[in-house]
């Protein structure tokens, strides 16, 4: 092979002289086919720290804190093939949220680059781990301490009261709770109507609370933490208790339930001015009364009596809600089935008797969708937010959300000046 065979082209200058030689293979003229350059793909190997960072985005469904922060991750292992195995410790073996937790852990780990498969194994905390968890959540607070009664509590507590039954107090309570939660607030509902509990059905709660040591984790529905005696009674069993038992049940719901850092706690009281109303004033002095009535005279009179308990308990009345104010007809007119003006009359009477400003927070029209939502566990604010009743409830929730914290029962941190 001559030198010319190896080179097929020469660069020439203006005079036609050769100035250099270009190899045949550089011109793509080599004999035989030319193979394309190969691209080697490098699959990233999942990093354990990245996996743990992904797990930190998963909250325990009941406690609403990251499972990594709660020390629920027992182990994480990453295989050479990208497989990841995670062992999660449940608070109890029968944890009602274990399937949801498994799904969320699997989904979070799958977002890490290089993960080919995820295996989640569920274990159970031992007694020492549960004790540590309770201490982590409750701190050094005494077992029977009610957090909402402490001077530093930032939770607004509204005790929803009525003079008589059948005015829609529970419907108002659950819809306000859902509306406040939708505004980004942390909300809890305590069903204090021990004899006539109905909140679990109205919020669609079917699960049972989880108990960790002496701490009760409440179920969560529509973003609202809920506790009720109905979660502890089989079927539709009636509760037959005297006053001291009612007081003790209310105290346990307030102290033993892990509510977390609530912005608002709504307490659905039984109608009237009985034991529970008195116990609420004793256990949570900062609780404010929200009085629900209908326009009719009979409801107005007993609502005034229910609100006047504030004179004896030194509680503040946040306002009055008039429910079932009218029925809107297809032609746009209103039929006032229960009369008119009852809510404003109650507000004026309570303002006069207490010497404080008691506003009428809103009037809620009759709407069968409110009843349907209560029966199905889907409040109207979630199913039909544009309904007139839903808009009225949303406006009341806005008024409650914008309120400043009450100073009732709070230490002002003042000391007498020394001279």
WOHUMO-V939699 format. One record per run of one state. SS is the DSSP state (hx for helix, st for strand, lp for the rest). FROM is the first residue (numbers start at 1). LEN is the number of residues. If there is no record, write none. Layout:
ss-><SS/SS>
from-><FROM/FROM>
len-><LEN/LEN>
This chain:
ss-><lp/hx/st/lp/st/hx/lp/hx/lp/st/lp/st/lp/st/lp/st/lp/hx/lp/st/lp/hx/lp/hx/lp/st/lp/hx/lp/st/lp/hx/lp/st/lp/st/lp/st/lp/st/hx/lp/hx/lp/st/lp/st/lp/hx/lp/st/lp/hx/lp/hx/lp/st/lp/st/lp/hx/lp/st/lp/hx/lp/hx/lp/hx/lp>
from-><1/3/7/13/18/24/28/48/56/59/60/66/67/73/79/83/91/98/110/117/125/127/139/147/150/156/162/169/183/187/192/199/203/210/213/215/218/219/222/224/229/232/243/256/257/258/264/269/275/284/288/295/297/308/309/314/317/329/334/336/342/355/360/367/368/377/380/384/388/402>
len-><2/4/6/5/6/4/20/8/3/1/6/1/6/6/4/8/7/12/7/8/2/12/8/3/6/6/7/14/4/5/7/4/7/3/2/3/1/3/2/5/3/11/13/1/1/6/5/6/9/4/7/2/11/1/5/3/12/5/2/6/13/5/7/1/9/3/4/4/14/18>
